[in-house]
């Protein structure tokens, strides 16, 4: 794969990832609630979802969702419900400061698993991700060369950029807690929760393109 092709892919991927979506909003919230160390667990879940989505597209799942109204709707409404659940949880939060001050409590292992699963599930239940990769990735694939290695390289590049962007959001959230204290942390949860509900509404209104 040519260096210019990878550079173009990385640039477009960065623009897409940096635009606030569910996983980066969760990174922002996790950074404010738990600090960078625990937020890394959520980033790991999001990175795993990148590989799952790109692998699924390489195997043809994206094309299936584009062709099947039924399966597209199933994945879409699961994603909508999960985003609504996460949004409401953040709106009902009492503020993130206490969690940030207690990153290693007795429930740490369970909390880390929960942080991981939230970031993973919010991505794999979004059909727009599959359709996006289905439309986006083939433009950077050479059809005359073996495709699986090419998809693997693109997945690694995308995951690396995703990590860098999420780390930046998590760092922003962690710094915001230190500066704003509890009242500001409470509003940060409110903003992230409202944004997730807005994304849920956007996904609910999203329609599969006619074929």
Secondary structure, DSSP 4 states (H G I P E B T S, - for coil): --HHHHHHHHHHHHHHHHS--HHHHHHHHHHHHH-HHHHHHHHHHHHHHHHHHHHHHHTTHHHHHHH-HHHHHHHHHHHHHHHHHHHHHHHT---SHHHHH-TT-TTHHHHHHHHHHHHHHHHHT-HHHHHHHHHHGGGG--TTS-HHHHHHHHHHHHHHHHHHHHHHHHHHHHHHHHHHHHHHHHHHHHHHHHHHHHHHHHHHH--PPP-
